[in-house]
Amino acid sequence: MAEIAGIHKQQMKRKPSNEVVKEKWAKHYSSNHQILLVGEGDFSFSVSLAMAFGSASNIVASSIDSYDYLIKNYKNAKANLDILREFGAQLLHVVNAVKMKNHTDLRKQKFDRIVYNFPHSGDRGKESDEDIIFMISHLVLVQSFLWNARAMLRPKGEIHVTHKTTHPYSSWNIEELANECGLTLVECVKVQD
């Protein structure tokens, strides 16, 4: 699996109360980053960041699915959403990755990191079915997401896409899609299963 990411050093951040709070890192993500997570399933990745930071006040976690659909179809969704709410995350449902820059709750926000883990167009069928993977809808989804995300980045912000690198996923050519959107690959990182 691969992820587009950058590497940064730890820094200190001052709270408004002048209390010094040490910046916390979880791999490529900082507690100082404004982070948008797109296409979350059961919201477990969002929870992992919130737990690592001890807060989720810097996290906007979104899903294409409605709250009711998530609770019905993902065993851990309700518990994860409750944790995120408690940690201060902004939770958004029915957010389409190809139109997200115009979403009412997102259009005025800018982010340091925008993350889309395992993008999928929603086409039905087995993920390993080459006819489904090669369908234009997957490529359109990824490229439309990249165009939208690019418009939502802060200066020096990054877009991270996690995907499988085996055939047929490697044929998505995400780096090429990103280049067509005026984006540049910073780093490719192998993710442990």
N, CA, C and O atoms as a DFTB+ gen file, in Angstrom:
772 C
 N C O
     1  1       0.846      -1.173       0.000
     2  2       0.000       0.000       0.000
     3  2       0.888       1.231       0.000
     4  3       2.029       1.190       0.460
     5  1       0.363       2.302      -0.510
     6  2       1.159       3.519      -0.600
     7  2       0.376       4.697      -0.068
     8  3      -0.855       4.701      -0.067
     9  1       1.099       5.682       0.379
    10  2       0.479       6.885       0.882
    11  2       1.353       8.057       0.467
    12  3       2.575       7.994       0.595
    13  1       0.744       9.120      -0.026
    14  2       1.494      10.312      -0.362
    15  2       1.614      11.107       0.923
    16  3       0.604      11.448       1.540
    17  1       2.838      11.404       1.333
    18  2       3.028      12.059       2.623
    19  2       4.324      12.832       2.665
    20  3       5.179      12.672       1.794
    21  1       4.473      13.665       3.668
    22  2       5.706      14.391       3.932
    23  2       6.164      14.106       5.346
    24  3       5.392      13.591       6.154
    25  1       7.403      14.432       5.656
    26  2       7.950      14.200       6.991
    27  2       8.258      15.548       7.630
    28  3       8.758      16.455       6.964
    29  1       7.965      15.677       8.905
    30  2       8.149      16.932       9.607
    31  2       8.786      16.685      10.966
    32  3       8.796      15.554      11.453
    33  1       9.320      17.743      11.582
    34  2       9.930      17.652      12.901
    35  2       8.959      18.126      13.958
    36  3       8.061      18.920      13.678
    37  1       9.145      17.628      15.206
    38  2       8.291      18.061      16.302
    39  2       8.561      19.513      16.647
    40  3       9.693      19.988      16.559
    41  1       7.498      20.215      17.042
    42  2       7.602      21.604      17.452
    43  2       6.768      21.802      18.701
    44  3       6.057      20.894      19.131
    45  1       6.851      22.967      19.273
    46  2       6.035      23.315      20.429
    47  2       4.934      24.271      19.977
    48  3       5.132      25.058      19.051
    49  1       3.790      24.204      20.622
    50  2       2.667      25.088      20.297
    51  2       2.189      25.739      21.587
    52  3       2.157      25.087      22.631
    53  1       1.822      27.000      21.533
    54  2       1.290      27.699      22.705
    55  2      -0.233      27.725      22.623
    56  3      -0.812      28.052      21.587
    57  1      -0.861      27.375      23.734
    58  2      -2.310      27.519      23.850
    59  2      -2.611      28.982      24.147
    60  3      -1.738      29.706      24.626
    61  1      -3.821      29.422      23.874
    62  2      -4.173      30.806      24.183
    63  2      -3.930      31.166      25.654
    64  3      -3.691      32.335      25.959
    65  1      -3.985      30.205      26.560
    66  2      -3.782      30.465      27.979
    67  2      -2.296      30.617      28.319
    68  3      -1.932      30.699      29.492
    69  1      -1.445      30.655      27.299
    70  2       0.015      30.731      27.452
    71  2       0.616      29.465      28.051
    72  3       1.799      29.438      28.390
    73  1      -0.182      28.432      28.180
    74  2       0.324      27.141      28.630
    75  2       1.008      26.474      27.438
    76  3       0.426      26.390      26.356
    77  1       2.240      26.000      27.629
    78  2       2.973      25.361      26.546
    79  2       2.507      23.918      26.416
    80  3       2.531      23.154      27.381
    81  1       2.088      23.559      25.220
    82  2       1.627      22.201      24.951
    83  2       2.520      21.611      23.870
    84  3       2.717      22.215      22.816
    85  1       3.055      20.429      24.139
    86  2       3.923      19.790      23.160
    87  2       3.084      19.224      22.017
    88  3       2.067      18.561      22.221
    89  1       3.546      19.511      20.831
    90  2       2.902      18.985      19.639
    91  2       3.050      17.466      19.635
    92  3       4.125      16.945      19.934
    93  1       1.986      16.765      19.302
    94  2       2.015      15.299      19.248
    95  2       1.949      14.852      17.800
    96  3       1.247      15.445      16.981
    97  1       2.687      13.802      17.498
    98  2       2.739      13.263      16.142
    99  2       2.244      11.825      16.108
   100  3       2.503      11.043      17.023
   101  1       1.537      11.493      15.055
   102  2       1.145      10.118      14.736
   103  2       1.559       9.926      13.281
   104  3       0.831      10.284      12.355
   105  1       2.739       9.354      13.106
   106  2       3.334       9.187      11.773
   107  2       3.450      10.526      11.058
   108  3       4.298      11.341      11.421
   109  1       2.617      10.770      10.049
   110  2       2.704      11.972       9.224
   111  2       1.735      13.076       9.659
   112  3       1.567      14.075       8.960
   113  1       1.107      12.886      10.807
   114  2       0.048      13.792      11.235
   115  2       0.376      14.406      12.588
   116  3       0.814      13.719      13.510
   117  1       0.157      15.696      12.687
   118  2       0.462      16.449      13.895
   119  2      -0.817      16.935      14.563
   120  3      -1.827      17.188      13.906
   121  1      -0.749      17.059      15.876
   122  2      -1.875      17.630      16.613
   123  2      -2.072      19.104      16.254
   124  3      -3.112      19.684      16.567
   125  1      -1.079      19.713      15.600
   126  2      -1.201      21.106      15.143
   127  2      -1.810      21.215      13.756
   128  3      -2.207      22.307      13.352
   129  1      -1.895      20.127      13.020
   130  2      -2.481      20.148      11.681
   131  2      -4.003      20.205      11.758
   132  3      -4.620      19.572      12.614
   133  1      -4.590      20.966      10.858
   134  2      -6.022      20.863      10.620
   135  2      -6.166      19.728       9.608
   136  3      -5.639      19.807       8.499
   137  1      -6.884      18.670       9.999
   138  2      -6.942      17.446       9.201
   139  2      -8.377      17.163       8.767
   140  3      -9.305      17.168       9.576
   141  1      -8.531      16.916       7.464
   142  2      -9.811      16.471       6.910
   143  2      -9.653      15.022       6.482
   144  3      -8.782      14.697       5.674
   145  1     -10.490      14.159       7.021
   146  2     -10.513      12.751       6.639
   147  2     -11.758      12.524       5.788
   148  3     -12.874      12.835       6.203
   149  1     -11.552      11.982       4.603
   150  2     -12.609      11.838       3.602
   151  2     -12.932      10.358       3.400
   152  3     -12.034       9.517       3.398
   153  1     -14.199      10.049       3.233
   154  2     -14.595       8.693       2.889
   155  2     -14.404       7.689       4.007
   156  3     -14.151       6.514       3.745
   157  1     -14.521       8.130       5.244
   158  2     -14.353       7.216       6.372
   159  2     -15.444       6.145       6.340
   160  3     -16.587       6.419       5.974
   161  1     -15.080       4.936       6.725
   162  2     -16.032       3.832       6.813
   163  2     -16.560       3.759       8.233
   164  3     -17.601       4.338       8.541
   165  1     -15.844       3.045       9.109
   166  2     -16.276       2.954      10.510
   167  2     -15.607       4.010      11.391
   168  3     -15.785       3.993      12.609
   169  1     -14.849       4.919      10.802
   170  2     -14.186       6.029      11.485
   171  2     -13.067       5.573      12.419
   172  3     -12.680       6.316      13.321
   173  1     -12.548       4.376      12.218
   174  2     -11.475       3.872      13.086
   175  2     -10.165       4.630      12.882
   176  3      -9.412       4.814      13.838
   177  1      -9.876       5.074      11.653
   178  2      -8.651       5.840      11.438
   179  2      -8.723       7.177      12.166
   180  3      -7.745       7.614      12.774
   181  1      -9.875       7.819      12.104
   182  2     -10.072       9.084      12.820
   183  2      -9.869       8.892      14.319
   184  3      -9.238       9.717      14.980
   185  1     -10.407       7.805      14.844
   186  2     -10.252       7.511      16.278
   187  2      -8.783       7.294      16.620
   188  3      -8.321       7.754      17.664
   189  1      -8.048       6.606      15.762
   190  2      -6.622       6.363      16.052
   191  2      -5.858       7.681      16.151
   192  3      -4.983       7.820      17.005
   193  1      -6.172       8.645      15.295
   194  2      -5.521       9.956      15.389
   195  2      -5.946      10.691      16.660
   196  3      -5.107      11.265      17.354
   197  1      -7.222      10.676      16.960
   198  2      -7.722      11.340      18.171
   199  2      -7.058      10.773      19.421
   200  3      -6.680      11.520      20.323
   201  1      -6.919       9.467      19.472
   202  2      -6.286       8.824      20.631
   203  2      -4.809       9.211      20.720
   204  3      -4.298       9.467      21.810
   205  1      -4.132       9.252      19.585
   206  2      -2.710       9.614      19.567
   207  2      -2.505      11.062      20.012
   208  3      -1.528      11.370      20.694
   209  1      -3.423      11.950      19.627
   210  2      -3.304      13.367      19.966
   211  2      -3.888      13.694      21.334
   212  3      -3.537      14.714      21.927
   213  1      -4.774      12.841      21.842
   214  2      -5.477      13.144      23.084
   215  2      -6.603      14.150      22.865
   216  3      -7.171      14.677      23.822
   217  1      -6.919      14.411      21.603
   218  2      -7.953      15.365      21.223
   219  2      -8.278      15.145      19.747
   220  3      -7.483      14.575      18.999
   221  1      -9.446      15.602      19.349
   222  2      -9.808      15.558      17.925
   223  2     -10.310      16.928      17.480
   224  3     -10.997      17.040      16.464
   225  1      -9.971      17.968      18.236
   226  2     -10.452      19.304      17.906
   227  2      -9.880      19.817      16.584
   228  3     -10.392      20.782      16.017
   229  1      -8.828      19.178      16.098
   230  2      -8.219      19.557      14.818
   231  2      -8.655      18.649      13.670
   232  3      -8.108      18.732      12.570
   233  1      -9.635      17.785      13.922
   234  2     -10.045      16.774      12.940
   235  2     -11.474      17.014      12.455
   236  3     -12.396      17.214      13.247
   237  1     -11.629      16.988      11.129
   238  2     -12.947      16.925      10.508
   239  2     -12.999      15.559       9.832
   240  3     -12.246      15.298       8.893
   241  1     -13.882      14.694      10.304
   242  2     -13.997      13.339       9.762
   243  2     -15.312      13.233       9.001
   244  3     -16.377      13.561       9.524
   245  1     -15.219      12.765       7.749
   246  2     -16.411      12.729       6.904
   247  2     -16.601      11.374       6.239
   248  3     -15.669      10.584       6.088
   249  1     -17.840      11.145       5.852
   250  2     -18.214       9.902       5.179
   251  2     -19.237      10.210       4.098
   252  3     -20.023      11.149       4.223
   253  1     -19.222       9.423       3.050
   254  2     -20.239       9.530       2.005
   255  2     -21.587       9.021       2.520
   256  3     -22.639       9.385       1.995
   257  1     -21.543       8.181       3.547
   258  2     -22.749       7.535       4.068
   259  2     -23.460       8.389       5.115
   260  3     -22.851       9.241       5.761
   261  1     -24.752       8.145       5.266
   262  2     -25.532       8.807       6.314
   263  2     -25.199       8.164       7.655
   264  3     -24.666       7.056       7.705
   265  1     -25.512       8.858       8.729
   266  2     -25.288       8.321      10.071
   267  2     -26.024       6.990      10.235
   268  3     -25.448       6.021      10.729
   269  1     -27.278       6.940       9.831
   270  2     -28.073       5.716       9.982
   271  2     -27.465       4.539       9.221
   272  3     -27.435       3.417       9.726
   273  1     -26.983       4.797       8.008
   274  2     -26.349       3.740       7.222
   275  2     -25.092       3.224       7.927
   276  3     -24.868       2.016       7.999
   277  1     -24.288       4.131       8.439
   278  2     -23.051       3.737       9.129
   279  2     -23.349       2.834      10.318
   280  3     -22.731       1.782      10.480
   281  1     -24.298       3.252      11.146
   282  2     -24.638       2.486      12.354
   283  2     -25.150       1.098      11.987
   284  3     -24.850       0.119      12.671
   285  1     -25.913       1.018      10.920
   286  2     -26.486      -0.251      10.483
   287  2     -25.442      -1.176       9.856
   288  3     -25.528      -2.393      10.015
   289  1     -24.452      -0.613       9.141
   290  2     -23.551      -1.430       8.340
   291  2     -22.126      -1.592       8.868
   292  3     -21.387      -2.445       8.376
   293  1     -21.731      -0.802       9.847
   294  2     -20.384      -0.911      10.418
   295  2     -20.503      -1.168      11.915
   296  3     -20.998      -0.327      12.666
   297  1     -20.049      -2.321      12.328
   298  2     -20.180      -2.772      13.709
   299  2     -19.662      -1.758      14.724
   300  3     -20.292      -1.557      15.762
   301  1     -18.532      -1.119      14.448
   302  2     -17.907      -0.221      15.419
   303  2     -18.188       1.260      15.170
   304  3     -17.656       2.116      15.877
   305  1     -19.004       1.564      14.188
   306  2     -19.222       2.967      13.815
   307  2     -19.795       3.804      14.960
   308  3     -19.283       4.889      15.240
   309  1     -20.829       3.329      15.614
   310  2     -21.455       4.127      16.678
   311  2     -20.463       4.421      17.788
   312  3     -20.352       5.564      18.230
   313  1     -19.742       3.409      18.244
   314  2     -18.756       3.611      19.316
   315  2     -17.665       4.585      18.861
   316  3     -17.264       5.463      19.624
   317  1     -17.187       4.435      17.631
   318  2     -16.142       5.330      17.122
   319  2     -16.641       6.765      16.997
   320  3     -15.926       7.703      17.350
   321  1     -17.854       6.941      16.502
   322  2     -18.419       8.285      16.374
   323  2     -18.623       8.921      17.747
   324  3     -18.401      10.120      17.913
   325  1     -19.042       8.134      18.724
   326  2     -19.194       8.648      20.094
   327  2     -17.852       9.109      20.660
   328  3     -17.771      10.165      21.289
   329  1     -16.810       8.327      20.440
   330  2     -15.460       8.698      20.901
   331  2     -15.031       9.998      20.239
   332  3     -14.545      10.909      20.910
   333  1     -15.207      10.087      18.942
   334  2     -14.794      11.286      18.214
   335  2     -15.554      12.522      18.687
   336  3     -14.968      13.595      18.825
   337  1     -16.837      12.378      18.932
   338  2     -17.635      13.489      19.448
   339  2     -17.084      13.942      20.798
   340  3     -16.921      15.136      21.052
   341  1     -16.802      12.966      21.656
   342  2     -16.264      13.254      22.987
   343  2     -14.902      13.958      22.906
   344  3     -14.588      14.806      23.741
   345  1     -14.102      13.604      21.907
   346  2     -12.777      14.191      21.732
   347  2     -12.811      15.514      20.956
   348  3     -11.770      16.141      20.762
   349  1     -13.995      15.940      20.514
   350  2     -14.136      17.248      19.890
   351  2     -14.020      17.306      18.383
   352  3     -13.820      18.388      17.830
   353  1     -14.139      16.175      17.694
   354  2     -14.058      16.164      16.228
   355  2     -15.317      16.774      15.619
   356  3     -16.396      16.725      16.210
   357  1     -15.164      17.338      14.447
   358  2     -16.310      17.746      13.642
   359  2     -16.649      16.552      12.767
   360  3     -15.799      16.092      12.005
   361  1     -17.866      16.042      12.856
   362  2     -18.290      14.855      12.110
   363  2     -19.299      15.259      11.043
   364  3     -20.287      15.938      11.320
   365  1     -19.023      14.823       9.812
   366  2     -19.898      15.157       8.691
   367  2     -20.297      13.884       7.953
   368  3     -19.468      13.009       7.706
   369  1     -21.565      13.796       7.608
   370  2     -22.084      12.645       6.883
   371  2     -22.632      13.109       5.533
   372  3     -22.986      14.275       5.358
   373  1     -22.693      12.188       4.599
   374  2     -23.173      12.438       3.248
   375  2     -22.322      13.540       2.581
   376  3     -22.846      14.497       2.011
   377  1     -21.001      13.369       2.676
   378  2     -20.059      14.286       2.034
   379  2     -19.479      13.568       0.824
   380  3     -18.819      12.538       0.957
   381  1     -19.730      14.116      -0.348
   382  2     -19.258      13.529      -1.594
   383  2     -17.858      14.067      -1.885
   384  3     -17.677      15.280      -1.996
   385  1     -16.870      13.187      -2.009
   386  2     -15.477      13.573      -2.222
   387  2     -15.270      14.366      -3.510
   388  3     -14.314      15.135      -3.612
   389  1     -16.140      14.191      -4.479
   390  2     -15.964      14.893      -5.756
   391  2     -16.594      16.286      -5.750
   392  3     -16.421      17.050      -6.699
   393  1     -17.323      16.617      -4.682
   394  2     -17.966      17.925      -4.567
   395  2     -17.694      18.589      -3.224
   396  3     -18.326      19.592      -2.891
   397  1     -16.767      18.046      -2.456
   398  2     -16.606      18.458      -1.060
   399  2     -16.207      19.918      -0.876
   400  3     -16.546      20.515       0.146
   401  1     -15.501      20.505      -1.831
   402  2     -15.077      21.907      -1.662
   403  2     -16.267      22.852      -1.610
   404  3     -16.138      23.982      -1.137
   405  1     -17.429      22.405      -2.092
   406  2     -18.646      23.222      -2.064
   407  2     -19.602      22.834      -0.943
   408  3     -20.680      23.416      -0.823
   409  1     -19.218      21.853      -0.116
   410  2     -20.070      21.420       0.986
   411  2     -20.245      22.576       1.973
   412  3     -19.282      23.271       2.298
   413  1     -21.458      22.775       2.439
   414  2     -21.785      23.878       3.344
   415  2     -20.822      23.982       4.527
   416  3     -20.398      25.083       4.878
   417  1     -20.481      22.875       5.133
   418  2     -19.627      22.884       6.325
   419  2     -18.136      22.885       6.007
   420  3     -17.319      23.003       6.920
   421  1     -17.762      22.758       4.741
   422  2     -16.340      22.684       4.370
   423  2     -15.860      23.849       3.509
   424  3     -14.663      24.135       3.484
   425  1     -16.744      24.511       2.821
   426  2     -16.311      25.459       1.787
   427  2     -15.464      26.616       2.292
   428  3     -14.725      27.208       1.506
   429  1     -15.540      26.961       3.563
   430  2     -14.731      28.063       4.096
   431  2     -13.532      27.562       4.903
   432  3     -12.801      28.363       5.486
   433  1     -13.329      26.260       4.941
   434  2     -12.222      25.709       5.729
   435  2     -11.043      25.359       4.837
   436  3     -11.206      24.998       3.672
   437  1      -9.850      25.475       5.411
   438  2      -8.609      25.068       4.756
   439  2      -7.904      24.080       5.676
   440  3      -8.034      24.152       6.898
   441  1      -7.155      23.156       5.076
   442  2      -6.553      22.065       5.843
   443  2      -5.071      21.896       5.544
   444  3      -4.594      22.190       4.448
   445  1      -4.358      21.410       6.559
   446  2      -2.938      21.061       6.399
   447  2      -2.785      19.668       5.804
   448  3      -1.842      19.405       5.057
   449  1      -3.707      18.785       6.134
   450  2      -3.697      17.414       5.622
   451  2      -5.118      17.032       5.238
   452  3      -6.064      17.223       6.003
   453  1      -5.242      16.486       4.033
   454  2      -6.519      15.925       3.585
   455  2      -6.234      14.475       3.224
   456  3      -5.387      14.191       2.377
   457  1      -6.946      13.563       3.871
   458  2      -6.635      12.135       3.789
   459  2      -7.821      11.360       3.234
   460  3      -8.950      11.498       3.704
   461  1      -7.542      10.541       2.223
   462  2      -8.562       9.648       1.671
   463  2      -7.952       8.246       1.666
   464  3      -7.093       7.936       0.841
   465  1      -8.397       7.419       2.579
   466  2      -7.893       6.048       2.683
   467  2      -8.758       5.114       1.847
   468  3      -9.964       5.007       2.065
   469  1      -8.140       4.452       0.907
   470  2      -8.781       3.443       0.067
   471  2     -10.021       3.963      -0.653
   472  3     -11.127       3.473      -0.425
   473  1      -9.835       4.955      -1.523
   474  2     -10.978       5.481      -2.273
   475  2     -11.651       4.387      -3.102
   476  3     -10.988       3.524      -3.678
   477  1     -12.951       4.441      -3.147
   478  2     -13.733       3.465      -3.913
   479  2     -14.974       4.167      -4.424
   480  3     -15.630       4.895      -3.678
   481  1     -15.297       3.959      -5.673
   482  2     -16.412       4.673      -6.302
   483  2     -17.779       4.185      -5.847
   484  3     -18.793       4.810      -6.157
   485  1     -17.818       3.089      -5.124
   486  2     -19.100       2.570      -4.676
   487  2     -19.722       1.593      -5.646
   488  3     -20.797       1.054      -5.384
   489  1     -19.047       1.353      -6.783
   490  2     -19.557       0.356      -7.717
   491  2     -19.641      -0.987      -7.018
   492  3     -18.736      -1.368      -6.276
   493  1     -20.695      -1.678      -7.248
   494  2     -20.889      -2.986      -6.607
   495  2     -20.086      -4.051      -7.340
   496  3     -19.860      -3.957      -8.547
   497  1     -19.668      -5.041      -6.612
   498  2     -18.861      -6.115      -7.174
   499  2     -17.660      -6.365      -6.282
   500  3     -17.404      -5.600      -5.352
   501  1     -16.931      -7.420      -6.555
   502  2     -15.741      -7.726      -5.784
   503  2     -14.647      -6.720      -6.135
   504  3     -14.440      -6.393      -7.304
   505  1     -13.945      -6.231      -5.102
   506  2     -12.885      -5.255      -5.353
   507  2     -11.787      -5.818      -6.236
   508  3     -11.118      -5.057      -6.935
   509  1     -11.582      -7.121      -6.228
   510  2     -10.520      -7.703      -7.036
   511  2     -10.939      -7.906      -8.489
   512  3     -10.117      -8.267      -9.332
   513  1     -12.205      -7.677      -8.778
   514  2     -12.717      -7.844     -10.131
   515  2     -12.148      -6.734     -11.013
   516  3     -12.491      -5.565     -10.837
   517  1     -11.280      -7.097     -11.962
   518  2     -10.598      -6.105     -12.793
   519  2     -11.573      -5.194     -13.523
   520  3     -11.279      -4.016     -13.727
   521  1     -12.725      -5.716     -13.918
   522  2     -13.690      -4.879     -14.622
   523  2     -14.167      -3.726     -13.736
   524  3     -14.404      -2.620     -14.221
   525  1     -14.304      -3.991     -12.440
   526  2     -14.745      -2.949     -11.516
   527  2     -13.606      -1.961     -11.251
   528  3     -13.806      -0.748     -11.321
   529  1     -12.408      -2.483     -10.946
   530  2     -11.271      -1.630     -10.606
   531  2     -10.909      -0.707     -11.755
   532  3     -10.584       0.460     -11.532
   533  1     -10.960      -1.206     -12.970
   534  2     -10.567      -0.395     -14.114
   535  2     -11.675       0.526     -14.602
   536  3     -11.466       1.324     -15.516
   537  1     -12.822       0.422     -14.010
   538  2     -13.917       1.270     -14.453
   539  2     -13.521       2.733     -14.323
   540  3     -12.857       3.135     -13.368
   541  1     -13.927       3.484     -15.264
   542  2     -13.645       4.917     -15.304
   543  2     -14.089       5.607     -14.010
   544  3     -13.460       6.575     -13.581
   545  1     -15.153       5.124     -13.394
   546  2     -15.687       5.791     -12.197
   547  2     -14.660       5.888     -11.081
   548  3     -14.660       6.871     -10.341
   549  1     -13.778       4.893     -10.937
   550  2     -12.750       4.947      -9.897
   551  2     -11.736       6.051     -10.195
   552  3     -11.349       6.809      -9.305
   553  1     -11.320       6.130     -11.432
   554  2     -10.340       7.147     -11.815
   555  2     -10.948       8.543     -11.708
   556  3     -10.286       9.482     -11.266
   557  1     -12.192       8.674     -12.109
   558  2     -12.878       9.966     -12.004
   559  2     -13.015      10.359     -10.537
   560  3     -12.810      11.520     -10.184
   561  1     -13.358       9.405      -9.688
   562  2     -13.463       9.673      -8.254
   563  2     -12.148      10.216      -7.707
   564  3     -12.129      11.269      -7.070
   565  1     -11.050       9.507      -7.952
   566  2      -9.753       9.907      -7.399
   567  2      -9.341      11.269      -7.941
   568  3      -8.922      12.136      -7.174
   569  1      -9.452      11.471      -9.244
   570  2      -9.019      12.741      -9.802
   571  2      -9.923      13.896      -9.348
   572  3      -9.430      14.985      -9.055
   573  1     -11.215      13.670      -9.288
   574  2     -12.126      14.720      -8.809
   575  2     -11.854      15.047      -7.349
   576  3     -11.895      16.211      -6.949
   577  1     -11.575      14.015      -6.548
   578  2     -11.183      14.245      -5.154
   579  2      -9.934      15.116      -5.097
   580  3      -9.885      16.078      -4.329
   581  1      -8.921      14.790      -5.902
   582  2      -7.664      15.551      -5.884
   583  2      -7.902      17.016      -6.258
   584  3      -7.341      17.909      -5.623
   585  1      -8.723      17.277      -7.278
   586  2      -9.032      18.658      -7.660
   587  2      -9.714      19.387      -6.511
   588  3      -9.368      20.527      -6.204
   589  1     -10.677      18.738      -5.878
   590  2     -11.393      19.347      -4.752
   591  2     -10.465      19.585      -3.573
   592  3     -10.467      20.666      -2.983
   593  1      -9.677      18.584      -3.231
   594  2      -8.773      18.692      -2.092
   595  2      -7.743      19.797      -2.310
   596  3      -7.414      20.535      -1.382
   597  1      -7.242      19.908      -3.519
   598  2      -6.243      20.938      -3.842
   599  2      -6.772      22.329      -3.498
   600  3      -6.032      23.173      -2.993
   601  1      -8.043      22.560      -3.770
   602  2      -8.657      23.865      -3.498
   603  2      -8.860      24.111      -2.002
   604  3      -9.116      25.243      -1.590
   605  1      -8.747      23.068      -1.197
   606  2      -9.016      23.174       0.236
   607  2      -7.748      23.162       1.091
   608  3      -7.827      23.173       2.320
   609  1      -6.593      23.139       0.451
   610  2      -5.324      23.062       1.180
   611  2      -4.841      24.423       1.645
   612  3      -5.023      25.435       0.968
   613  1      -4.226      24.426       2.809
   614  2      -3.475      25.585       3.274
   615  2      -2.127      25.569       2.549
   616  3      -1.744      24.548       1.977
   617  1      -1.405      26.696       2.572
   618  2      -0.047      26.671       2.011
   619  2       0.776      25.567       2.681
   620  3       0.697      25.387       3.896
   621  1       1.544      24.851       1.916
   622  2       2.371      23.724       2.364
   623  2       1.549      22.530       2.841
   624  3       2.086      21.623       3.476
   625  1       0.250      22.524       2.540
   626  2      -0.603      21.402       2.904
   627  2      -0.330      20.198       2.018
   628  3       0.306      20.306       0.970
   629  1      -0.820      19.060       2.457
   630  2      -0.595      17.802       1.736
   631  2      -1.894      17.018       1.608
   632  3      -2.774      17.075       2.467
   633  1      -1.977      16.288       0.510
   634  2      -3.076      15.363       0.277
   635  2      -2.492      13.964       0.380
   636  3      -1.503      13.652      -0.284
   637  1      -3.094      13.126       1.203
   638  2      -2.627      11.751       1.379
   639  2      -3.683      10.795       0.844
   640  3      -4.849      10.859       1.236
   641  1      -3.271       9.919      -0.045
   642  2      -4.164       8.896      -0.587
   643  2      -3.541       7.545      -0.272
   644  3      -2.412       7.265      -0.674
   645  1      -4.272       6.721       0.440
   646  2      -3.806       5.374       0.745
   647  2      -4.538       4.414      -0.183
   648  3      -5.761       4.466      -0.309
   649  1      -3.772       3.536      -0.831
   650  2      -4.395       2.573      -1.734
   651  2      -3.521       1.331      -1.855
   652  3      -2.339       1.339      -1.510
   653  1      -4.121       0.296      -2.341
   654  2      -3.367      -0.935      -2.590
   655  2      -2.460      -0.718      -3.796
   656  3      -2.790       0.051      -4.699
   657  1      -1.318      -1.399      -3.806
   658  2      -0.380      -1.222      -4.918
   659  2      -0.249      -2.464      -5.782
   660  3       0.534      -2.488      -6.732
   661  1      -1.006      -3.482      -5.457
   662  2      -0.976      -4.685      -6.282
   663  2      -1.851      -4.474      -7.513
   664  3      -2.664      -3.551      -7.565
   665  1      -1.670      -5.338      -8.492
   666  2      -2.510      -5.287      -9.678
   667  2      -3.930      -5.661      -9.278
   668  3      -4.083      -6.609      -8.506
   669  1      -4.922      -5.028      -9.717
   670  2      -5.026      -3.993     -10.739
   671  2      -4.974      -2.566     -10.189
   672  3      -5.025      -1.615     -10.970
   673  1      -4.873      -2.386      -8.851
   674  2      -4.887      -1.043      -8.259
   675  2      -3.708      -0.192      -8.729
   676  3      -3.827       1.026      -8.860
   677  1      -2.580      -0.837      -8.980
   678  2      -1.395      -0.102      -9.434
   679  2      -1.644       0.592     -10.773
   680  3      -0.937       1.533     -11.132
   681  1      -2.632       0.130     -11.492
   682  2      -2.955       0.728     -12.793
   683  2      -3.740       2.032     -12.658
   684  3      -4.012       2.693     -13.661
   685  1      -4.102       2.406     -11.449
   686  2      -4.808       3.665     -11.256
   687  2      -3.894       4.852     -11.549
   688  3      -4.373       5.935     -11.886
   689  1      -2.582       4.655     -11.422
   690  2      -1.618       5.736     -11.697
   691  2      -1.972       7.019     -10.947
   692  3      -2.144       8.077     -11.551
   693  1      -2.076       6.908      -9.631
   694  2      -2.470       8.050      -8.809
   695  2      -1.480       9.204      -8.948
   696  3      -1.880      10.368      -8.951
   697  1      -0.195       8.889      -9.064
   698  2       0.785       9.965      -9.224
   699  2       0.504      10.771     -10.501
   700  3       0.593      11.999     -10.500
   701  1       0.171      10.075     -11.573
   702  2      -0.152      10.757     -12.834
   703  2      -1.430      11.591     -12.693
   704  3      -1.497      12.719     -13.181
   705  1      -2.443      11.029     -12.023
   706  2      -3.682      11.783     -11.798
   707  2      -3.392      13.049     -10.989
   708  3      -3.937      14.114     -11.279
   709  1      -2.532      12.929      -9.975
   710  2      -2.171      14.074      -9.144
   711  2      -1.429      15.128      -9.962
   712  3      -1.692      16.324      -9.833
   713  1      -0.498      14.674     -10.807
   714  2       0.247      15.617     -11.660
   715  2      -0.700      16.407     -12.556
   716  3      -0.495      17.602     -12.771
   717  1      -1.736      15.749     -13.082
   718  2      -2.715      16.419     -13.935
   719  2      -3.507      17.479     -13.169
   720  3      -4.099      18.378     -13.765
   721  1      -3.509      17.360     -11.833
   722  2      -4.189      18.342     -10.980
   723  2      -3.221      19.404     -10.456
   724  3      -3.596      20.232      -9.627
   725  1      -1.986      19.380     -10.936
   726  2      -0.994      20.351     -10.485
   727  2      -0.369      19.999      -9.150
   728  3       0.192      20.865      -8.478
   729  1      -0.460      18.737      -8.761
   730  2       0.110      18.264      -7.496
   731  2       1.378      17.473      -7.766
   732  3       1.570      16.942      -8.859
   733  1       2.240      17.400      -6.762
   734  2       3.511      16.705      -6.900
   735  2       3.648      15.652      -5.798
   736  3       3.327      15.916      -4.640
   737  1       4.114      14.483      -6.157
   738  2       4.369      13.436      -5.175
   739  2       5.515      13.878      -4.270
   740  3       6.592      14.220      -4.757
   741  1       5.290      13.874      -2.960
   742  2       6.335      14.196      -1.997
   743  2       7.020      12.926      -1.539
   744  3       8.246      12.864      -1.441
   745  1       6.214      11.914      -1.259
   746  2       6.778      10.675      -0.734
   747  2       5.767       9.551      -0.905
   748  3       4.557       9.772      -0.865
   749  1       6.275       8.358      -1.095
   750  2       5.459       7.163      -1.174
   751  2       5.870       6.297       0.023
   752  3       7.043       5.950       0.165
   753  1       4.915       5.954       0.875
   754  2       5.202       5.230       2.108
   755  2       4.465       3.909       2.107
   756  3       3.274       3.861       1.800
   757  1       5.160       2.837       2.446
   758  2       4.535       1.536       2.562
   759  2       3.785       1.480       3.903
   760  3       4.344       1.797       4.953
   761  1       2.516       1.073       3.845
   762  2       1.679       1.000       5.029
   763  2       1.547      -0.450       5.432
   764  3       1.318      -1.319       4.590
   765  1       1.691      -0.715       6.722
   766  2       1.538      -2.071       7.243
   767  2       0.065      -2.422       7.351
   768  3      -0.751      -1.593       7.755
   769  1      -0.275      -3.661       6.988
   770  2      -1.669      -4.122       7.117
   771  2      -2.047      -4.308       8.557
   772  3      -3.179      -4.691       8.854
